[in-house]
């Protein structure tokens, strides 16, 4: 049993941290304050070859596993940019997975190289305002027409929609009440963001202002048949292929964010003098920070275990969900304690912890709530009756 990173894995961590070090606190503060997409960071990661870390080598990627992607995203989130930096490139790692697994060779050749090179950006159109996490209840509908489909509907919380060139779009092609199972009758597309037919409205939100989240309105969008991923009616099963990898990546990002907040809190506590002594000498400061270190450390190894299982084709649903749950809690607690350690200055932008704190709550909410994770574990691991 080896708990250390391999040489290549350590090289990934080192290489990504070198890129991130070029983008300092002032850069991320400006992106957050101006609600400006971090194009420069996205380009730097693309130029370093990092956007294709999980993509097949035949299309310009590195062909590595979810474990390596988690190591990369942990380094990204820990390197000053937090959730904003991670969200800038997050979709490249898990979003196209359905295309990699179920797309044709022609589709992969057409779609993957521009993503890997950073020449195109994509967004993820799945969640809807009246469905939420009940994905089988989406109502965006794709109607068969000559040469393809006509799509009408609405999506919610679509990140990077303001800058995306492509959209991975989940639709219904058969009404839910006409299907044998609720998960049947759903079809997945990867197509152009035709802004004459797709309206993108930015959602004003608590944090992570650099990376937009949007309400998306699709009005009579024509999607060519060649932009359908896999078979008609099987889109939901294709989306499921991405869920466990996404849980692992979100967990890794949360841990990186939490560790950056903890690092900043420790640095401040080591320097700040009150009543003639450094505040880091006080157990009231030490103990919460030490507890956060322990929680982040435990979540980190749970995350790597989940990635290890996935990369070996072993069942990992419980482990991936547990990693996301533990990491989200540990991240939020670490960021909260970082603000409290700074006292009044924790509320000021100068020390960055207020920005990290605002971003940290997202790790507990998305892409799945803590309550659904606990229900999943209760049912699938503990064998308790289904509660919903």
C-alpha positions as CSV (number, residue, x, y, z in Angstrom):
1,X,0.0,0.0,0.0
2,X,1.7,3.2,-1.2
3,X,0.3,6.6,-0.2
4,X,2.8,8.7,-2.0
5,X,2.4,10.4,-5.4
6,X,4.4,8.8,-8.2
7,X,7.1,10.7,-10.0
8,X,4.8,11.7,-12.9
9,X,2.0,12.7,-10.5
10,X,4.4,14.9,-8.5
11,X,5.5,16.5,-11.8
12,X,1.9,17.3,-12.6
13,X,1.5,19.0,-9.2
14,X,4.7,20.9,-9.6
15,X,4.0,22.0,-13.2
16,X,0.5,23.2,-12.5
17,X,1.6,25.2,-9.4
18,X,4.3,26.9,-11.6
19,X,1.6,28.1,-14.0
20,X,-0.7,29.2,-11.1
21,X,2.1,31.2,-9.5
22,X,2.1,33.5,-12.5
23,X,-1.4,34.7,-11.5
24,X,-1.3,36.5,-8.2
25,X,-3.9,37.8,-5.7
26,X,-4.2,41.1,-7.6
27,X,-5.1,39.2,-10.8
28,X,-7.9,37.1,-9.1
29,X,-9.2,40.1,-7.2
30,X,-9.5,42.0,-10.4
31,X,-11.3,39.2,-12.2
32,X,-13.7,38.8,-9.2
33,X,-14.3,42.6,-8.9
34,X,-14.8,43.1,-12.6
35,X,-16.7,39.8,-13.1
36,X,-14.2,39.2,-15.9
37,X,-13.5,35.7,-17.2
38,X,-9.9,34.6,-16.6
39,X,-9.0,34.3,-20.3
40,X,-5.3,34.7,-19.6
41,X,-5.2,31.9,-17.1
42,X,-7.3,29.7,-19.4
43,X,-4.7,30.4,-22.2
44,X,-1.8,29.7,-20.0
45,X,-3.2,26.3,-18.9
46,X,-4.0,25.4,-22.5
47,X,-0.5,26.4,-23.6
48,X,0.9,24.2,-20.9
49,X,-1.0,21.2,-22.3
50,X,-3.1,20.8,-19.1
51,X,-6.6,21.1,-20.6
52,X,-6.3,17.7,-22.2
53,X,-5.0,15.8,-19.2
54,X,-7.8,13.2,-19.4
55,X,-8.4,13.3,-23.1
56,X,-7.2,10.5,-25.5
57,X,-3.7,10.9,-26.8
58,X,-5.0,10.4,-30.4
59,X,-6.7,13.8,-30.2
60,X,-3.9,15.7,-28.5
61,X,-4.6,14.8,-24.9
62,X,-2.4,13.2,-22.3
63,X,-4.7,10.1,-21.8
64,X,-4.3,10.2,-18.0
65,X,-6.8,9.2,-15.3
66,X,-9.2,10.9,-13.0
67,X,-6.6,10.6,-10.2
68,X,-4.1,12.7,-12.2
69,X,-6.9,15.2,-13.0
70,X,-7.7,15.5,-9.3
71,X,-4.1,16.2,-8.5
72,X,-4.1,18.9,-11.1
73,X,-7.3,20.5,-10.0
74,X,-6.2,20.4,-6.3
75,X,-3.1,22.4,-7.3
76,X,-5.2,24.8,-9.4
77,X,-7.6,25.6,-6.6
78,X,-4.7,25.9,-4.0
79,X,-2.8,28.4,-6.2
80,X,-4.5,31.8,-5.3
81,X,-7.4,31.4,-7.8
82,X,-9.7,29.2,-5.7
83,X,-13.0,28.1,-7.2
84,X,-12.7,30.8,-9.9
85,X,-9.5,29.2,-11.3
86,X,-10.9,25.7,-11.0
87,X,-14.1,26.6,-12.7
88,X,-12.3,28.2,-15.6
89,X,-11.1,24.8,-16.8
90,X,-13.3,22.3,-14.8
91,X,-15.6,21.5,-17.7
92,X,-12.7,20.4,-20.0
93,X,-12.0,17.5,-17.6
94,X,-15.4,16.0,-17.0
95,X,-17.8,17.5,-19.4
96,X,-16.6,15.9,-22.6
97,X,-16.3,12.5,-21.0
98,X,-19.6,11.4,-22.7
99,X,-18.1,12.4,-26.0
100,X,-14.9,10.4,-25.3
101,X,-16.9,7.3,-24.4
102,X,-19.9,7.4,-26.7
103,X,-18.9,9.8,-29.5
104,X,-17.8,8.6,-33.0
105,X,-14.2,8.9,-34.2
106,X,-15.4,11.7,-36.5
107,X,-17.0,13.6,-33.6
108,X,-14.0,13.2,-31.3
109,X,-11.7,14.5,-34.1
110,X,-14.0,17.5,-34.7
111,X,-14.7,18.4,-31.0
112,X,-11.8,17.4,-28.8
113,X,-8.7,19.1,-30.3
114,X,-10.1,22.6,-30.1
115,X,-11.0,22.1,-26.5
116,X,-7.6,20.7,-25.7
117,X,-5.8,23.5,-27.5
118,X,-7.9,26.1,-25.7
119,X,-9.4,27.5,-29.0
120,X,-12.9,26.7,-27.9
121,X,-14.8,26.7,-24.6
122,X,-17.8,24.7,-23.7
123,X,-20.7,24.9,-21.2
124,X,-22.9,22.3,-19.7
125,X,-26.7,22.5,-20.2
126,X,-28.4,20.0,-17.9
127,X,-30.0,21.6,-14.9
128,X,-33.4,23.3,-15.3
129,X,-35.2,25.7,-13.0
130,X,-38.2,23.4,-12.4
131,X,-36.2,20.2,-12.2
132,X,-33.1,20.9,-10.2
133,X,-31.3,17.7,-9.3
134,X,-34.3,15.7,-10.5
135,X,-32.7,15.4,-13.9
136,X,-35.4,13.0,-15.3
137,X,-37.9,15.8,-15.0
138,X,-36.3,18.2,-17.5
139,X,-38.6,19.5,-20.1
140,X,-36.2,21.0,-22.7
141,X,-37.4,19.1,-25.8
142,X,-35.7,18.1,-29.1
143,X,-38.1,17.4,-31.9
144,X,-37.0,15.4,-34.9
145,X,-36.9,17.3,-38.2
146,X,-35.1,16.8,-41.6
147,X,-31.4,16.7,-41.0
148,X,-31.5,16.9,-37.2
149,X,-33.6,18.3,-34.3
150,X,-35.3,21.5,-33.2
151,X,-34.7,22.3,-29.6
152,X,-36.7,24.5,-27.2
153,X,-36.4,24.9,-23.5
154,X,-34.5,26.5,-20.6
155,X,-31.4,25.6,-18.6
156,X,-30.2,27.0,-15.3
157,X,-26.8,27.5,-13.6
158,X,-25.0,27.1,-16.9
159,X,-21.4,28.1,-16.1
160,X,-19.2,29.8,-18.7
161,X,-22.3,30.4,-21.0
162,X,-21.2,33.9,-21.6
163,X,-17.9,32.9,-23.2
164,X,-18.7,29.3,-24.5
165,X,-18.5,28.3,-28.1
166,X,-20.2,24.9,-27.6
167,X,-22.9,23.5,-25.3
168,X,-23.3,20.0,-24.1
169,X,-27.1,19.9,-24.0
170,X,-29.3,17.3,-22.4
171,X,-32.9,17.2,-23.8
172,X,-36.0,15.0,-23.9
173,X,-36.8,13.4,-27.2
174,X,-39.7,11.4,-25.6
175,X,-42.0,12.8,-23.0
176,X,-41.4,11.4,-19.5
177,X,-44.9,10.1,-19.1
178,X,-44.5,8.1,-22.4
179,X,-41.3,6.3,-21.2
180,X,-41.0,2.9,-19.5
181,X,-38.6,4.4,-17.1
182,X,-38.2,8.1,-16.1
183,X,-34.5,8.0,-17.3
184,X,-35.5,6.8,-20.8
185,X,-36.2,9.2,-23.6
186,X,-33.4,11.7,-23.0
187,X,-30.9,12.6,-25.7
188,X,-27.5,14.3,-25.5
189,X,-26.1,16.8,-28.0
190,X,-22.8,18.7,-28.3
191,X,-23.4,21.6,-30.6
192,X,-22.7,25.3,-31.4
193,X,-23.8,28.1,-29.1
194,X,-25.9,29.8,-31.7
195,X,-26.7,33.0,-30.0
196,X,-29.4,33.9,-32.4
197,X,-31.3,31.1,-30.9
198,X,-29.8,30.8,-27.4
199,X,-30.2,33.7,-25.0
200,X,-27.8,33.7,-22.0
201,X,-28.7,35.8,-19.0
202,X,-26.0,36.2,-16.3
203,X,-27.1,35.3,-12.7
204,X,-25.8,37.7,-10.0
205,X,-24.4,35.5,-7.3
206,X,-22.5,35.5,-4.0
207,X,-19.0,34.6,-5.2
208,X,-16.9,33.3,-8.0
209,X,-17.8,36.3,-10.1
210,X,-15.0,35.7,-12.5
211,X,-16.8,32.7,-14.0
212,X,-20.3,33.4,-15.0
213,X,-23.4,31.3,-14.2
214,X,-26.5,31.8,-16.3
215,X,-30.1,31.2,-17.1
216,X,-30.2,29.9,-20.7
217,X,-33.2,30.2,-23.0
218,X,-33.2,27.9,-26.1
219,X,-35.7,29.0,-28.8
220,X,-36.1,26.9,-31.9
221,X,-32.4,25.9,-32.1
222,X,-31.6,23.6,-35.0
223,X,-29.1,20.9,-34.0
224,X,-27.7,18.8,-36.9
225,X,-28.1,15.0,-36.5
226,X,-24.3,14.7,-36.5
227,X,-24.1,16.7,-33.3
228,X,-26.0,14.0,-31.3
229,X,-23.9,12.0,-28.9
230,X,-24.6,8.3,-29.0
231,X,-28.1,6.9,-29.5
232,X,-31.3,8.8,-29.2
233,X,-33.0,8.2,-25.9
234,X,-29.9,7.2,-23.9
235,X,-28.6,10.6,-23.0
236,X,-29.2,10.2,-19.2
237,X,-27.0,7.1,-19.0
238,X,-24.3,9.0,-20.9
239,X,-24.4,11.8,-18.3
240,X,-24.1,9.3,-15.5
241,X,-20.7,8.3,-16.9
242,X,-19.5,11.8,-15.8
243,X,-20.9,11.9,-12.3
244,X,-18.3,10.1,-10.3
245,X,-15.4,11.8,-12.0
246,X,-17.0,15.1,-11.4
247,X,-17.5,14.3,-7.7
248,X,-13.8,13.5,-7.4
249,X,-12.7,16.7,-9.2
250,X,-15.1,18.9,-7.1
251,X,-13.7,17.3,-4.0
252,X,-10.1,17.9,-5.0
253,X,-10.9,21.6,-5.9
254,X,-12.6,22.1,-2.5
255,X,-9.6,20.7,-0.7
256,X,-7.2,23.0,-2.6
257,X,-9.4,26.0,-1.8
258,X,-9.5,25.0,1.9
259,X,-5.8,24.5,2.1
260,X,-5.1,27.9,0.5
261,X,-7.4,29.5,3.1
262,X,-5.7,27.6,5.9
263,X,-2.2,28.6,4.6
264,X,-3.2,32.2,4.7
265,X,-4.7,31.9,8.2
266,X,-1.5,30.3,9.6
267,X,0.6,33.0,8.0
268,X,-1.5,35.8,9.5
269,X,-1.6,34.1,13.0
270,X,2.2,33.7,12.9
271,X,2.7,37.5,12.4
272,X,-0.2,39.2,14.0
273,X,0.6,40.5,17.6
274,X,-2.2,41.4,20.0
275,X,-1.6,42.0,23.8
276,X,2.1,41.6,23.3
277,X,2.0,38.1,21.8
278,X,1.4,36.5,18.4
279,X,-2.2,35.3,18.2
280,X,-0.9,31.9,16.9
281,X,0.3,31.2,20.4
282,X,-3.3,31.1,21.6
283,X,-5.0,27.7,21.6
284,X,-8.2,29.4,20.7
285,X,-6.6,30.1,17.3
286,X,-4.4,27.0,17.1
287,X,-7.1,24.3,17.7
288,X,-9.6,25.3,15.0
289,X,-6.8,25.6,12.4
290,X,-5.3,22.2,13.5
291,X,-8.8,20.7,13.2
292,X,-9.2,22.0,9.7
293,X,-5.8,20.6,8.7
294,X,-7.0,17.1,9.9
295,X,-10.3,17.4,8.1
296,X,-8.7,18.5,4.8
297,X,-6.1,15.8,5.1
298,X,-8.7,13.1,5.6
299,X,-10.8,14.4,2.7
300,X,-7.8,14.5,0.4
301,X,-7.0,10.8,0.9
302,X,-10.6,9.8,0.5
303,X,-10.6,11.8,-2.8
304,X,-7.5,10.1,-4.1
305,X,-8.9,6.7,-3.1
306,X,-12.1,7.4,-5.1
307,X,-10.0,8.4,-8.1
308,X,-7.9,5.3,-7.8
309,X,-11.0,3.1,-7.8
310,X,-12.5,4.9,-10.8
311,X,-9.3,4.6,-12.8
312,X,-9.3,0.8,-12.2
313,X,-12.9,0.3,-13.3
314,X,-14.0,-0.5,-9.8
315,X,-17.2,0.6,-8.1
316,X,-16.6,4.1,-6.6
317,X,-20.0,5.8,-6.2
318,X,-20.0,5.7,-2.4
319,X,-16.3,6.8,-2.2
320,X,-16.7,9.6,-4.7
321,X,-19.8,11.0,-3.0
322,X,-18.2,10.7,0.4
323,X,-15.1,12.6,-0.9
324,X,-17.3,15.4,-2.2
325,X,-19.2,15.5,1.1
326,X,-16.1,15.5,3.3
327,X,-14.2,18.0,1.1
328,X,-17.1,20.4,0.9
329,X,-17.5,20.5,4.7
330,X,-13.7,20.7,5.3
331,X,-13.3,23.5,2.8
332,X,-16.2,25.6,4.2
333,X,-15.0,25.2,7.8
334,X,-11.4,26.1,6.8
335,X,-12.4,29.2,5.0
336,X,-14.7,30.3,7.8
337,X,-11.9,29.8,10.4
338,X,-9.5,31.7,8.1
339,X,-11.8,34.7,8.2
340,X,-12.3,34.5,11.9
341,X,-8.5,34.2,12.5
342,X,-8.0,37.4,10.6
343,X,-10.6,39.1,12.8
344,X,-11.8,42.4,11.3
345,X,-9.2,42.1,8.5
346,X,-10.9,38.9,7.4
347,X,-13.7,41.1,6.1
348,X,-11.3,43.1,3.9
349,X,-10.3,42.2,0.4
350,X,-6.7,42.7,1.1
351,X,-6.1,39.3,2.7
352,X,-8.2,37.4,0.1
353,X,-9.9,35.1,2.7
354,X,-13.2,36.9,2.3
355,X,-13.2,35.9,-1.4
356,X,-12.3,32.3,-0.6
357,X,-15.0,32.2,2.0
358,X,-17.6,33.4,-0.5
359,X,-16.5,30.7,-2.9
360,X,-16.4,27.9,-0.3
361,X,-20.1,27.5,0.2
362,X,-20.4,26.4,-3.4
363,X,-18.5,23.2,-2.5
364,X,-21.4,22.2,-0.2
365,X,-24.2,23.0,-2.7
366,X,-23.0,21.9,-6.1
367,X,-23.1,19.7,-8.1
368,X,-25.1,17.7,-5.6
369,X,-26.4,18.6,-2.2
370,X,-25.1,17.0,1.0
371,X,-28.6,15.6,1.7
372,X,-28.7,13.6,-1.5
373,X,-25.2,12.3,-0.9
374,X,-26.2,11.1,2.6
375,X,-29.4,9.5,1.2
376,X,-27.3,7.7,-1.4
377,X,-24.9,6.4,1.2
378,X,-27.7,5.4,3.5
379,X,-29.4,3.4,0.8
380,X,-26.5,2.0,-1.3
381,X,-24.0,1.4,1.5
382,X,-26.0,0.9,4.7
383,X,-28.9,-0.9,3.0
384,X,-31.6,1.4,4.4
385,X,-34.9,1.9,2.6
386,X,-35.0,4.6,-0.1
387,X,-36.2,7.9,1.5
388,X,-37.3,9.9,-1.6
